[in-house]
Amino acid sequence: MKLALPLKKRQSIFNLFKFLNRRQTAMADQEMDTTAYLMKSPANKARLLEAMKDIESGNHIFSRDLTDL
């Protein structure tokens, strides 16, 4: 089923989707840049990889109540 929308509304919706897509891409790029930066240092890399293993295995994971923060 198609909805008939005025041209201005269609353009506005299209522009919104383009904006959201660019923003999501920029955020993903920034996350990758941060990870790549941290992985440059051998000490950081070792800590990050160890933390990832801990998360995957459930080790050293502590639950916190938000009211405690």
MODELLER restraints for C-alpha pairs under 7 A, 6 or more apart:
rsr = mdl.restraints
at = mdl.atoms
rsr.add(forms.Gaussian(group=physical.xy_distance, feature=features.Distance(at['CA:38:A'], at['CA:44:A']), mean=5.99, stdev=0.5))
rsr.add(forms.Gaussian(group=physical.xy_distance, feature=features.Distance(at['CA:38:A'], at['CA:45:A']), mean=6.65, stdev=0.5))
rsr.add(forms.Gaussian(group=physical.xy_distance, feature=features.Distance(at['CA:39:A'], at['CA:45:A']), mean=4.57, stdev=0.5))
rsr.add(forms.Gaussian(group=physical.xy_distance, feature=features.Distance(at['CA:54:A'], at['CA:60:A']), mean=6.37, stdev=0.5))
rsr.add(forms.Gaussian(group=physical.xy_distance, feature=features.Distance(at['CA:55:A'], at['CA:61:A']), mean=6.99, stdev=0.5))
